[in-house]
Amino acid sequence: MMKAKKLLIIGLVWPEPTSSAAGTRIIQLVDLFLRKGYEVTFASAASKSDFSYDFSTTGVTEQEIKLNDERFNSILKTLNPDMVMFDRFMVEEQYGWRVQQECPNALRILDTEDLHLLRSARQHSDKKQTETDLFSDTAKREIASILRCDLSLIISEVEMKILAETFKIDSSLLYYLPFLENEITEKIVKNWVPFEERADFIFIGNFLHEPNWNTVQVLKTKIWPALRKKLPSASLNIYGSYASQKVLQLNNKNERFFIRGRAADAQQTISKHMILLAPIQFGAGVKGKFIDAMQVGTPSVTTSVGAEAMRGSLDWSGIIEDNFEDFIEKAVLLYQDKAAWNLAQQNGVRIINERYSALKFTDNFISLVEKLDLLVHRQQNFIGQILNHHTLQSTKYMSLWIEEKNRD
C-alpha cells in the first residue's frame, strides 16, 4: 500500500469561509487535496476567531506556530512534507527560508489569492487619480516570492497575462487555478427563489478588505441617492464581516440604506435579493461575491474591474457599467424586467459551469504537481535559485536576530 503524500499549508490566518472569498478559496484547496488522499496539515501563527473554520471533522491536522521561532524547524523535520503551500506571499517571506533549509525536496507552492501588487497599485491610482503604476515595492516583494517558489497559483487570467507580459515570469512557474465550484444543475435552478418572490438590492463583502469599504462609500454617495428615487420601495442591504463604526454609522432607515453586518450564510442571504449591486472601483483577483450570487441565481450590476477576468467570452450575469448614471439606469431596468433578469440568471449558470467547474481543473492540477521533476524545474528557474540563495542568508539572519532578541 502506497504511503499517503503529505501537504503542509501555512496560512496567513485561520480560514474564515463565512467572512471572505480568500477563506473559501483555501478551504477549496484543502478539500481538493483531501479528496486526492493527501495528509493535510494546516499551520498558522494567527489567533483563531469565533468564525475560524472547524477542521475537527475533516481529518486535517492543525498546527499552531509562531513567527521567528526555531521550533517551526523541528515541526518541518518531523512532518517532512512532500509539498508546502504558502497562503499569500507574506507567508512565504516569513517561512520560505526555513522550508528551503529543512525540506529542500518539498514542492513549494504559492497561493497568491489575488495579486497584491495589482490591488495596491489600483488603490493608489484611484486615491491619487493617477495612472496605475505596477512597479512598486509590493511588486518587488511579490514577484520575488513567485520566483522563489516552484509554482504559483493564479486565480485570474488577467493576472496571468500581467505576470507573463509585464513582469516576464516564465509560464512554467504559473498555474491558472480559479475558484473550484460545483456545477449548477437543473434541479438546483428549479429550487431557486423566483423573480416574483424576491425584493431589494444587496452588497456583501469583508470590510477588512479596502475595495469593499470603498464600494460601500460609492453606493452611499454616488449610486443609491439617485437609484432609490427611481425605485422608492426598494432597499439596499449591506452585509459583511468586521464592520467597523465608520461602516455602521452609514445605516439610515429613512434612506432605506441598511448596514446588516455579517451574513451567517452568504449564498442564502444573497438568494433572497433581486440584484447584487457592486460598483467596485479597484481590486484584483476574482470576486467571490459574484460566484456566490451566480450559485443562487442572483444577477449583478458591477463595473469592468468588478467583473474582470470572470466571464471570458461569455455574457455577464447582469450588467457591466462604469458610468454611474448608466449604472443606475440599467440597474432599474434589470430590477423591473423579468425576461432580462432571467436571461442574466442563465448567463450566470453558464459562467459557473463552463469556467469554474472543479471537474475541469482538479485532475490536471494534481497530475502536474505529482509529476513535476523538481531538479529539472528548478534548474530552469535560475533567477529563483539566486533569490533563494540570498533570501536564505538575509531573511534567515534577520529572523535569527529576532529570535535572540525575543529570548532577552
N, C-alpha and C positions, 0 to 999 in steps of 0.2 A: 504493500500500500504506500502510495506516494505521500511524503510529508507535506502538510499544508504550507503554502508560502505565507510569509509574514509582511504585513504593511503597517508602518508607523505613520500616523498623521499628526503633525504638530500644529495645533490650532492657535490662531491669534486670540480667539475667545472660545468658550464652550458654545457650541452651536445653539442658536435660538431660531428654529424654523418658523415660529409664530411671530417673530419680530422683524425678520429681514430675509430678502432673497438669498443673501450670502449664506445664511444658516440653512436654508432649504437646499442650496447647491451642495454644501459639504455633506449633508445627510444623504443626498442622492449618490454621491461618490462612495460614501461608506456602504450604503446598501448594495451598490454595484459590486464592490469587492467581496462583500459577504456572500452574495449570490454565487460568485465565482469560486467560493471555497477558501477564501483567504482568512487568516487570523488577523484581525484588525485591532490595533491599539491606538487610542486617541489620547494625546497628551496636550496639556495647556498650562501655562503659568498664570492665566487669568483666574479670577474668582468666579464661582458659579453664581447664577441668579435663580430666582424662582421660575424663570422661563427657560432655563437651560434644558436641552434635550435629554430625555431619560434613556440612557444606553443600557439600563439594567436588564432588559428583556431581549436585547439584540445579540448578545454574545460578544459585544465589543468590550475590550479591557480598557478601563480608564486609568490614566496615569497623571497625577498632579506633579508638576515640575516647577522649578524656579529659574528666574533669569540669572545669568552669570553664576552658575552653581555647578561645580565639578561632579556632583552626584549624577547629573544628567549623563555624563560619560559612562558611568557604571551601568545606568539603565540601558544605554545603547549596546554596551558589550554583552549584557545579559540577554537582551531581546534579540540582538543580531538580525535585524530585519532585512528582507530581500529588497524592499522598497521603502523610501521615506518620502512623504508628501508634505510640503510646506504650504500652509494656508496663508497666502499673500507674501509679498517679497520681504516685508519687515521681519517675518518669522525666519526666513532663510538667512537674512543678515545676522540674526541673533544666534541661530543654532547650526547653520550650514557648515561652519568650520569644524564643529565637534563631530557632526555626522561624517564629514570627509575624513577626519582623523581616526575615528573608531570603526566606521563601517565603509571603508573605501570601495567595496564592491557592491554596495547597495545602490539601486537606481534612484536618483534624486529627481523628484517631480515637483514643479512649482505650479500650484493652482492660483492663477492671478486674480480670480473672481471678476475683476474688470481692470483695465489698465489705469492705475492710479495717476500715471503721468498725463494721460489724456483728460481724465476728470479734473485734475487740479489746474491744468492749462486752460481748459474751457471755463472753469470757475473764475480764474484770474482774468480772462478775457472778458467775461460777462460783467465782472465788477468794475474793471477799468475801461471797458468799451474800447478794447484794442484788438488787434489781430491775434489769433491763437498761436502761441509760441510753445512748441513741444519740447524744446531743448532746455529743460530746467534741471535743477539739482535732483528733483524727484525722478526725472527721466534717467539721469546718470545712475542713480541707485537701482531703479527697477530694471533697466537694461542690463546692468552688471549682474543682477540676480538671475535674470533669464539666461545669460551667457554661462554662469557658473553651474546651472542645473543641466541635467541631461535632457529634460523635456519640460516644456511649459504648456499648460492647458489654457487655451484662449476661448472665451465664450462668445466672441463676436467676430464675424467675418471682416468687418471694417477694421477692427484692431489687428487681425491677421495681416491685412493689407498695409497698415501703418508700420507694423514691425518689420515687414519684408521690404517695403519700398522706402520708407523714411529712415529707418534705423539699420537696414541691410542685414537683418537677422536671417541666418540660414534656415530654410524651411524644415530641415531635419530636427531643429530644436523646438519647433512649434507644433501643437496639435489642436485642431479645432474640435472642441467638445462643448456643445451648448447645454442648456437645461435638458435633462433626460426625463421626458414626460410619458405618462400612459396615454395611449391613443383614445380619442373621443369616439365612442361607438354610437350607433343609432339609438340604442337603449338609453344611454346616458342623456342624449339630446331630448328624448321624449320626457325625461324626468325634470328637465329644466323649468324654472319658473317662467310662465308665458308672458308675453308683452303686456297683456291686459292686467296682470296681477303685480306688475312692477311699478315703482314710482321713484322719483328723485335721482339726484346725481351723487356720486361718491368719489372721493380721492382717498388713497391709502398709501402709507409709507412710513418707514422708520425715521423718526425725527433726529436721530443722531447722524443721519446722512444729509449733508448740506443741500444737495439738489432737491430733496423733498421739502425742506423748510422753505427754500426759495420758491418752489412751486406753489405752496400754500399762500405765500405772500402775493404771488401773481394772481392766484384765484381770488383772493380777498379784495385786491385793489383794482385789478385790470379786467377781470372776467365776470365775476359774479354780480357786481352792481348793475351792469347792462343786461346780463342774462336773466336775472330774476325779474326785471321789468317786463321782459318778453314772456316769461313763464312764472307769473306771480304765485301760483300754488305749489311750485316745486321748491324743494330744499336741497342744500348742499351739505352732505355729511362727510366730515373729515375724520378718518381713522388713522391710527398709527401708534406704535410703541414709543416710549420715552418722550412723551410730550412735556416740554418744559413750561414754565409760567408764561413765557412770551408767546407760546403757541396757544395755551389755554385761554389767554385773555382776548383772543380773536373771536371767541364764541359770541354770537349775537342772535338772540332769539327773534328780534324784530326783523332782522335781515334774512332769517331762515338759513343762517350760516352756523353750522353746529360742529363743535370740536367734540368728538365722541370718545377719543382715547383709543386704547388698544382693542383690537378685534380678537376675540377668543379663537375664531376660525375665519381666516381671511376670505377663503372662497365662499363659504356660506354667507358671510356678510355682503360680499360683492354681488352675490346671486340675486339678492332681493331688489337691487337697484336697476334703474333703466340704463344709465350710462356712467362709465368711468371717465372723469374729466382729469386730464393730466397735461397742462401746458408747460412741460419741462423745458427749461432754458439751457441747462448744461448737465453733463454727466457722461457716463461711459458704460461699456458693457451692454447687457441685455436686461430689460426691466422685468422683474418678477411679477410686478402688479398686473402687467398685461397678460402674462402667461396665466395667472390666476383668473383674470377676467374671461379669457377665452375658454378656460376649462369649465366655466359655469355659464357661458353664453351671454356675457355682458359686453356689448360693444363699447368702444372707447373713442374719445376725441383727444388727440395729442399733437405734438409738434414733430418735426422731422428728426430732432435729436431724441425725442422720446421713443419713436418707432425705429430708430436707427438699427440696421442690420437684422431686424426681426422677421421681416416678411419675404426677403429675397425678391423674386419677380411676381409674387402673389399680391392680390388686392388686400388692403388692410382691413381689419375687423372694425371698421368705423371710419373716422376721418383723420387725416393728417393735414394740419394747417398751422402756419407760423404767424400769419397776420391775425391780430387779436379780434378785429371786427369780423373777419370771415370765420374765425374760430367760433365766435358766439353765434353767428347766423346759422352755421352748419350744425352746431350742437342743438339748436332749436329744431331745425328740420329733422334731424335724426331722432330726436326725442318724440316727435309727433307723427312720424311716418313709419307705420308698421312694416311696410314692404321693404323700405330701405334698412330698417332695424334688423329684420330677419335675414336680409342679404349679408349685412355686416356680421351677424352671428355665424352664418355659414362660412364666411371668409375666415373667421377665427378657427373653426373646425379644421379647415384645410391647412392653415398655418401650423397648428399643433401637430396634426397627423403627418404632414409632409416634411416639416422642418425640425420638429422636436421629439419625435417618437424615439424613445430609448432603444427600441428594437433596431433602429437604423445605425446606431453608434457603438453600442456596448461591446459587441463581439470583436469588432475591428480594433477598438482601443485596447482591449485586454490582449488580443493577439500581438499587437505591436509591442507593448511593454514586456511581454513574456519572451518575445523572440529577439529583442534588441541585443546586438553584440556590443556590450559596453566598451570594450577595449577599442574596437574599430571606431565606434561612435565618438568616443572622447578624443581619439587621435585626430579626427576630422574637425574638432572644435578646439583648435589650439589657443585661440583667444580666451576661451573659457578656462583652459589649463593655466594660462598666465594669471588670470584673475583669481582662480582658486589658490594658486601658489602665494600670491601677495596677500589675499584676504586671510588665508590661513595664518600668515605671520602677523599682520596688523591687527585684525579683529581678535585673534587669539590672545595677543599680549595685552590688548585693552581690556578684554574680559577677565583675564587672569589678574590684572591690576585691580579691577573692581572686586573680584573675589577676595583678594588680600585685604582690601580696604574694608570690606564687609566684616572681616574677622576681627578688626580692631574694636 
